[in-house]
């Protein structure tokens, strides 16, 4: 793979598409409220927050982002230099598949809760594994970045639950999603030689 190829940037593009479509869906929703709703409310028309447009944006963004992200993880796997690095690619692939499945199985379907919960859990697992991979490669700076990002995601959920869920489910969801998108973008730019 040549360094000037744009293929590594599919990870960054996947992150932009997913977050962009999600935020756009919140803006065009007639009644979405961060204090009350879950992001998944945007993926079905059975809720006040969901419309045909938000369904396409939210579910479509998750699915498209997942597919684009898998292109990047294949490259990540091919360029991996050790077992831990390859495991990062596999773990990230599983995370992206779960993300896409949230769009395939929207709120109200039986698989929705398991795939959504699995997605947020896999974010932290993938970031922690990435931290271990960077540490074993002797790159402490990137190890700290990935480790802190993974910890921030899980702490967000712990705080949300411990404080009695004072905001809508969408709040910890978007925080976790932004953490994940930022990490994928940075990893993508790193493989592309941009950072």
WOWOLIN-V761709 format. One record per run of one state. SS is the DSSP state (2 for helix, 1 for strand, 0 for the rest). FROM is the first residue (numbers start at 1). LEN is the number of residues. If there is no record, write none. Layout:
ss=SS from=FROM len=LEN
ss=SS from=FROM len=LEN
//
This chain:
ss=0 from=1 len=6
ss=2 from=7 len=22
ss=0 from=29 len=10
ss=2 from=39 len=5
ss=0 from=44 len=8
ss=2 from=52 len=27
ss=0 from=79 len=4
ss=2 from=83 len=22
ss=0 from=105 len=7
ss=2 from=112 len=25
ss=0 from=137 len=3
ss=2 from=140 len=23
ss=0 from=163 len=6
ss=2 from=169 len=23
ss=0 from=192 len=4
//
